Amino acid sequence: MIYDEDFELLELSEDQVEQLIYDLVGTTLNLDQYLESTFDVPSVDYLSEDTLEDIDRTIFLCESCGWWCYDEDRSENGYEDICDECAEDEE
């Protein structure tokens, strides 16, 4: 991100974060492209830390299949960023 002292980081409302999560889960959408098309934000670098934490507490991008998943679907058997389904496939 190029520093711009006049630019304030965007803090999405609770409703906007919920909509973002609803739109992403079950897809392979690129987060930066989604933000740009939906909120006119060029990348995650322009989101506030609170907004990023809200997103990270709820969803993650599976490193194996590339799909957005709810955090409760994250594998608990030693694989940090893969979903339960991919973990089962790797066993």
Backbone as a printed PyTorch tensor [residue, N CA C, xyz], in Angstrom:
tensor([[[  0.8440,  -1.1770,   0.0000],
         [  0.0000,   0.0000,   0.0000],
         [  0.8810,   1.2290,   0.0000]],

        [[  0.5870,   2.1580,  -0.8480],
         [  1.2990,   3.4250,  -0.8770],
         [  0.6880,   4.3110,   0.1820]],

        [[  1.5210,   4.8670,   1.0230],
         [  1.0150,   5.6860,   2.1170],
         [  0.3920,   6.9670,   1.5830]],

        [[ -0.7810,   7.2540,   2.0440],
         [ -1.4950,   8.4720,   1.6790],
         [ -2.0310,   9.0650,   2.9730]],

        [[ -1.4340,  10.1580,   3.4150],
         [ -1.8020,  10.7190,   4.7200],
         [ -3.2340,  11.2240,   4.7580]],

        [[ -3.8490,  11.4700,   3.6030],
         [ -5.2280,  11.9560,   3.5730],
         [ -6.2530,  10.8160,   3.5510]],

        [[ -5.7890,   9.5880,   3.3950],
         [ -6.7040,   8.4640,   3.2860],
         [ -6.9140,   7.8240,   4.6490]],

        [[ -8.1600,   7.6600,   5.0170],
         [ -8.4820,   6.9740,   6.2660],
         [ -8.8350,   5.5320,   5.9620]],

        [[ -8.4050,   4.6400,   6.8360],
         [ -8.7470,   3.2410,   6.6610],
         [-10.2500,   3.0630,   6.8000]],

        [[-10.7830,   2.1720,   6.0170],
         [-12.2190,   1.9440,   6.0050],
         [-12.6100,   0.9590,   7.0980]],

        [[-13.5570,   1.3570,   7.8960],
         [-14.1220,   0.4600,   8.9020],
         [-15.5150,   0.0790,   8.4180]],

        [[-15.6760,  -1.1900,   8.0640],
         [-16.9790,  -1.6470,   7.5970],
         [-17.9210,  -1.7950,   8.7840]],

        [[-19.1720,  -1.5110,   8.5550],
         [-20.1680,  -1.6980,   9.6050],
         [-20.3790,  -3.1920,   9.8390]],

        [[-21.0310,  -3.5110,  10.9350],
         [-21.3280,  -4.9150,  11.2420],
         [-22.1420,  -5.5480,  10.1180]],

        [[-23.1180,  -4.8060,   9.5960],
         [-23.9430,  -5.3140,   8.4970],
         [-23.1110,  -5.5490,   7.2370]],

        [[-22.1760,  -4.6470,   6.9600],
         [-21.3280,  -4.7940,   5.7810],
         [-20.4050,  -6.0110,   5.9130]],

        [[-19.8580,  -6.2290,   7.1090],
         [-19.0130,  -7.4010,   7.3380],
         [-19.8420,  -8.6710,   7.1730]],

        [[-21.0590,  -8.6790,   7.7110],
         [-21.9390,  -9.8420,   7.5550],
         [-22.2390, -10.1060,   6.0860]],

        [[-22.4700,  -9.0450,   5.3080],
         [-22.7410,  -9.2000,   3.8790],
         [-21.5080,  -9.7310,   3.1590]],

        [[-20.3370,  -9.2090,   3.4950],
         [-19.0940,  -9.6710,   2.8960],
         [-18.9110, -11.1640,   3.1580]],

        [[-19.1110, -11.5790,   4.3970],
         [-18.9660, -12.9830,   4.7680],
         [-19.9780, -13.8410,   4.0060]],

        [[-21.2230, -13.4010,   3.9580],
         [-22.2730, -14.1290,   3.2440],
         [-21.9070, -14.2890,   1.7640]],

        [[-21.3790, -13.2190,   1.1790],
         [-21.0290, -13.2450,  -0.2440],
         [-19.8170, -14.1290,  -0.5400]],

        [[-18.8640, -14.2120,   0.3950],
         [-17.6230, -14.9430,   0.1350],
         [-17.6980, -16.4350,   0.4450]],

        [[-18.3690, -16.8200,   1.5390],
         [-18.3700, -18.2230,   1.9540],
         [-18.9220, -19.1110,   0.8410]],

        [[-18.1830, -20.1740,   0.5540],
         [-18.5940, -21.1070,  -0.4920],
         [-18.1780, -20.6800,  -1.8850]],

        [[-17.3010, -19.6760,  -1.9630],
         [-16.8100, -19.2190,  -3.2610],
         [-15.2870, -19.2170,  -3.2540]],

        [[-14.7160, -18.9530,  -4.4070],
         [-13.2700, -18.7820,  -4.5260],
         [-12.9440, -17.3420,  -4.9240]],

        [[-13.8580, -16.4330,  -4.6130],
         [-13.6660, -15.0280,  -4.9820],
         [-12.3910, -14.4570,  -4.3710]],

        [[-11.7340, -13.5820,  -5.1110],
         [-10.5660, -12.8650,  -4.6240],
         [-11.0590, -11.7280,  -3.7440]],

        [[-10.5490, -11.6470,  -2.5090],
         [-11.0310, -10.6410,  -1.5650],
         [-10.7890,  -9.2220,  -2.0660]],

        [[ -9.6270,  -8.9550,  -2.6300],
         [ -9.3500,  -7.6110,  -3.1360],
         [-10.3180,  -7.2180,  -4.2520]],

        [[-10.5900,  -8.1480,  -5.1700],
         [-11.5330,  -7.8560,  -6.2600],
         [-12.9280,  -7.6270,  -5.7050]],

        [[-13.3280,  -8.4230,  -4.7220],
         [-14.6360,  -8.2490,  -4.1020],
         [-14.7400,  -6.8720,  -3.4490]],

        [[-13.7200,  -6.4950,  -2.6900],
         [-13.7410,  -5.1930,  -2.0090],
         [-13.8150,  -4.0470,  -3.0060]],

        [[-13.0640,  -4.1730,  -4.0850],
         [-13.0660,  -3.0980,  -5.0780],
         [-14.4260,  -2.9850,  -5.7650]],

        [[-15.0180,  -4.1070,  -6.1300],
         [-16.2950,  -4.0450,  -6.8430],
         [-17.4660,  -3.6940,  -5.9270]],

        [[-17.3840,  -4.0510,  -4.6490],
         [-18.4970,  -3.8390,  -3.7400],
         [-18.3880,  -2.5400,  -2.9460]],

        [[-17.1760,  -2.2310,  -2.4760],
         [-17.0030,  -1.0730,  -1.6000],
         [-16.0760,  -0.0020,  -2.1800]],

        [[-15.6070,  -0.2050,  -3.4050],
         [-14.6770,   0.7160,  -4.0550],
         [-13.4060,   0.8980,  -3.2150]],

        [[-12.9530,  -0.2040,  -2.6270],
         [-11.7270,  -0.2370,  -1.8240],
         [-10.7290,  -1.0810,  -2.6080]],

        [[ -9.5360,  -0.5420,  -2.9270],
         [ -8.6100,  -1.2500,  -3.8080],
         [ -8.0110,  -2.5460,  -3.2560]],

        [[ -7.9090,  -2.6860,  -1.9340],
         [ -7.3530,  -3.9170,  -1.3710],
         [ -7.6120,  -3.9730,   0.1320]],

        [[ -7.3030,  -5.1260,   0.7240],
         [ -7.4740,  -5.2830,   2.1680],
         [ -6.5750,  -4.3290,   2.9470]],

        [[ -5.5390,  -3.8260,   2.3060],
         [ -4.6390,  -2.8740,   2.9680],
         [ -5.3630,  -1.6100,   3.4120]],

        [[ -6.5180,  -1.3490,   2.8370],
         [ -7.2740,  -0.1410,   3.1530],
         [ -8.3650,  -0.3770,   4.1930]],

        [[ -8.4510,  -1.5930,   4.7080],
         [ -9.4440,  -1.8900,   5.7420],
         [ -8.8380,  -1.6820,   7.1230]],

        [[ -9.6590,  -1.2510,   8.0430],
         [ -9.1900,  -1.0460,   9.4130],
         [ -8.8460,  -2.3950,  10.0450]],

        [[ -8.0120,  -2.3450,  11.0650],
         [ -7.6280,  -3.5630,  11.7730],
         [ -8.8460,  -4.2480,  12.4030]],

        [[ -9.7610,  -3.4440,  12.9340],
         [-10.9800,  -4.0140,  13.5320],
         [-11.8010,  -4.7770,  12.5030]],

        [[-11.9310,  -4.2220,  11.3170],
         [-12.6880,  -4.8810,  10.2590],
         [-12.0190,  -6.1890,   9.8630]],

        [[-10.7040,  -6.1620,   9.7080],
         [ -9.9820,  -7.3850,   9.3480],
         [-10.1240,  -8.4520,  10.4270]],

        [[-10.0710,  -8.0400,  11.6890],
         [-10.2400,  -8.9890,  12.7850],
         [-11.6440,  -9.5970,  12.7810]],

        [[-12.6580,  -8.7680,  12.4830],
         [-14.0320,  -9.2890,  12.4030],
         [-14.1510, -10.3580,  11.3180]],

        [[-13.5150, -10.1090,  10.1890],
         [-13.5530, -11.0690,   9.0880],
         [-12.7820, -12.3300,   9.4780]],

        [[-11.5780, -12.1520,  10.0110],
         [-10.7200, -13.2890,  10.3640],
         [-11.3080, -14.1740,  11.4580]],

        [[-12.1200, -13.6050,  12.3260],
         [-12.7410, -14.4040,  13.3920],
         [-13.8630, -15.2840,  12.8600]],

        [[-14.3220, -14.9970,  11.6580],
         [-15.5070, -15.6780,  11.1420],
         [-15.2290, -16.6020,   9.9640]],

        [[-14.3430, -16.1800,   9.0470],
         [-14.0820, -16.9810,   7.8480],
         [-12.5810, -17.0730,   7.5790]],

        [[-12.2140, -18.0560,   6.7430],
         [-10.8340, -18.1830,   6.2910],
         [-10.8390, -18.7590,   4.8840]],

        [[ -9.7320, -18.5580,   4.1850],
         [ -9.5670, -19.0880,   2.8330],
         [ -8.7500, -20.3670,   2.9330]],

        [[ -9.3600, -21.4860,   2.5710],
         [ -8.6860, -22.7810,   2.6490],
         [ -7.5050, -22.8000,   1.6790]],

        [[ -6.3260, -23.1220,   2.1970],
         [ -5.1260, -23.1440,   1.3690],
         [ -5.1040, -24.3210,   0.3970]],

        [[ -5.9080, -25.3230,   0.6640],
         [ -5.9130, -26.5030,  -0.1950],
         [ -6.8960, -26.3640,  -1.3630]],

        [[ -8.1620, -26.0770,  -1.0660],
         [ -9.1700, -26.0130,  -2.1310],
         [ -9.4240, -24.5970,  -2.6470]],

        [[ -9.0160, -23.5770,  -1.8680],
         [ -9.1940, -22.1960,  -2.3080],
         [-10.5820, -21.6260,  -2.0740]],

        [[-11.4120, -22.3350,  -1.3030],
         [-12.7600, -21.8670,  -1.0120],
         [-12.7810, -21.1200,   0.3170]],

        [[-13.6420, -20.1120,   0.4250],
         [-13.8640, -19.4240,   1.6930],
         [-14.7560, -20.3010,   2.5610]],

        [[-14.3590, -20.4880,   3.8260],
         [-15.0850, -21.3650,   4.7430],
         [-15.3050, -20.6510,   6.0710]],

        [[-16.3450, -21.0670,   6.7820],
         [-16.5390, -20.5580,   8.1360],
         [-15.4410, -21.0880,   9.0370]],

        [[-15.0700, -20.2970,  10.0320],
         [-13.9880, -20.6760,  10.9260],
         [-14.2400, -22.0160,  11.6040]],

        [[-15.5110, -22.3300,  11.9130],
         [-15.7930, -23.6080,  12.5820],
         [-15.5450, -24.8060,  11.6610]],

        [[-15.3420, -24.5590,  10.3590],
         [-15.0340, -25.6330,   9.4180],
         [-13.5280, -25.8230,   9.2250]],

        [[-12.7330, -25.0740,   9.9950],
         [-11.2710, -25.1920,   9.9200],
         [-10.8630, -26.5200,  10.5530]],

        [[ -9.9450, -27.2270,   9.9020],
         [ -9.4880, -28.5140,  10.4060],
         [ -8.7760, -28.3560,  11.7410]],

        [[ -9.0450, -29.2910,  12.6360],
         [ -8.4270, -29.2570,  13.9520],
         [ -7.3530, -30.3240,  14.1140]],

        [[ -6.9680, -30.9770,  13.0410],
         [ -5.9880, -32.0510,  13.1740],
         [ -4.5960, -31.6300,  12.6990]],

        [[ -4.1800, -30.4460,  13.0870],
         [ -2.8240, -30.0070,  12.7950],
         [ -2.6680, -29.1510,  11.5550]],

        [[ -3.6790, -29.0720,  10.7350],
         [ -3.6150, -28.2310,   9.5420],
         [ -4.2540, -26.8920,   9.8810]],

        [[ -3.4580, -25.8390,   9.8440],
         [ -3.9680, -24.5610,  10.3220],
         [ -4.9870, -23.9150,   9.3960]],

        [[ -4.7080, -23.8770,   8.1190],
         [ -5.5900, -23.1430,   7.2190],
         [ -6.1970, -24.0020,   6.1210]],

        [[ -6.6790, -25.1800,   6.4960],
         [ -7.4400, -25.9730,   5.5410],
         [ -8.7470, -26.4000,   6.1910]],

        [[ -9.7300, -26.6150,   5.3640],
         [-11.0430, -26.9870,   5.8640],
         [-11.0970, -28.4650,   6.2420]],

        [[-12.0980, -28.8300,   6.9990],
         [-12.2790, -30.2230,   7.4310],
         [-12.3250, -31.1740,   6.2370]],

        [[-13.0180, -30.7600,   5.1910],
         [-13.1760, -31.6170,   4.0210],
         [-11.8240, -31.9240,   3.3650]],

        [[-10.9700, -30.9190,   3.2370],
         [ -9.6430, -31.1300,   2.6350],
         [ -8.7660, -31.9650,   3.5640]],

        [[ -8.9020, -31.7670,   4.8740],
         [ -8.1290, -32.5500,   5.8330],
         [ -8.4880, -34.0340,   5.7170]],

        [[ -9.7760, -34.3200,   5.5290],
         [-10.2090, -35.7050,   5.3620],
         [ -9.6280, -36.3060,   4.0880]],

        [[ -9.5540, -35.4940,   3.0170],
         [ -8.9950, -35.9720,   1.7530],
         [ -7.5180, -36.2730,   1.8650]],

        [[ -6.8180, -35.5620,   2.7450],
         [ -5.3750, -35.7580,   2.8850],
         [ -5.0290, -36.9330,   3.7850]],

        [[ -6.0060, -37.4680,   4.5080],
         [ -5.7280, -38.6080,   5.4110],
         [ -5.6810, -39.9050,   4.6420]]])
